[in-house]
Amino acid sequence: MIVYLGARDAERGRAAARDLNARAGADVRFVRLDVTEEAQIAAAVRRVDEECGRLDVLVNNAGVVVEWGVPVQEVTTEQLRRVFDVNVFGAAAMTRACVPLLRRSTAGQVVNLSSPLGSLSLLSDPDDPVSTRGLLAYSSSKAALNAITVLYANALRDDSICVNAANPGLVATDLNAPSQFGRGVRTAEQGAEVPVALALMGADGPTGAFCGDNDSSVDATVPW
Ligand SMILES: NC(=O)c1ccc[n+]([C@@H]2O[C@H](COP(=O)([O-])OP(=O)(O)OC[C@H]3O[C@@H](n4cnc5c(N)ncnc54)[C@H](OP(=O)(O)O)[C@@H]3O)[C@@H](O)[C@H]2O)c1
């Protein structure tokens, strides 16, 4: 596959693409992309259209947490907006912009990076550690992303485009470096296994599902 690697910072994005291209057979192309900027989304989609004429897979990976250590009742509207801007509006804007190109694929796939922290079932289960995390903006943004996943899955089923949410497991990344609950234990490579498995599914793969667990099993599902 030709992979377009979206990043806000051109220097870091180019360096990441260079590292990946050092692997045999890789064709990774950096594209400047802030998912909160409609003009950058449009430019990225135009470039994929011009160079490839279609898109087989969209991975909505961009995500932020801004409220580590902030009690639920103290999270501000501004913090909610910052998180929803990226985690919800960014993913929806990217999907909307990419649908015309995904329709030209024989088996289009949209993979939304979600989290058990967005599961209403787990948040409302007092025996599950998820219910104690209290990340108001992040959890509610991932719950909204889950709803968006199911709505797009329903809307695009007849176009043979599958839309799924992926749980990468607890991965040690920049995202949870400031976490008071401890960092993830998985590597980025392990965290990528479920999203990549979904990305490579054919048209007969799942749609409207929330897949993945800490063993990288794409067959395991997270309750909504
Ligand atoms: N780590 C976990 O345990 C875990 C668990 C469940 C789900 N997830 C989800 O997995 C996804 C990846 O997270 P991660 O753990 O790899 O965190 P990360 O290392 O912080 O990566 C998040 C990425 O999102 C990018 N980003 C933030 N705002 C953006 C914007 N406006 N436009 C474009 N890109 C933007 C960041 O770019 P910059 O480098 O420019 O900031 C960063 O590369 C997220 O959606 C996260 O919610 C992670």
The ligand as an ORCA input file, in Angstrom:
! r2SCAN-3c Opt
* xyz 0 1
  N      -2.062      5.161     24.212
  C      -3.111      4.450     24.572
  O      -3.042      3.652     25.531
  C      -4.418      4.556     23.836
  C      -5.483      3.751     24.254
  C      -6.692      3.832     23.577
  C      -6.818      4.676     22.493
  N      -5.768      5.466     22.108
  C      -5.980      6.345     20.957
  O      -5.001      6.061     19.980
  C      -4.771      7.236     19.171
  C      -3.273      7.500     19.097
  O      -2.849      7.907     20.385
  P      -1.378      7.676     20.943
  O      -1.509      6.920     22.199
  O      -0.476      7.174     19.875
  O      -1.022      9.146     21.385
  P       0.099     10.164     20.861
  O       1.407      9.513     20.830
  O      -0.081     11.397     21.674
  O      -0.392     10.387     19.374
  C      -1.485     11.186     19.065
  C      -1.193     11.821     17.741
  O      -2.295     12.665     17.377
  C      -1.721     13.783     16.745
  N      -2.613     14.940     16.774
  C      -3.084     15.609     17.846
  N      -3.844     16.643     17.430
  C      -3.850     16.612     16.078
  C      -4.438     17.411     15.074
  N      -5.192     18.471     15.380
  N      -4.231     17.089     13.778
  C      -3.472     16.019     13.446
  N      -2.874     15.240     14.350
  C      -3.060     15.529     15.653
  C      -0.466     14.062     17.547
  O       0.397     14.866     16.798
  P       1.545     15.754     17.486
  O       2.679     14.805     17.617
  O       1.724     16.830     16.499
  O       1.009     16.242     18.802
  C       0.072     12.669     17.777
  O       0.910     12.266     16.725
  C      -5.560      8.356     19.837
  O      -6.776      8.553     19.150
  C      -5.832      7.825     21.234
  O      -6.978      8.390     21.825
  C      -4.576      5.416     22.749
*
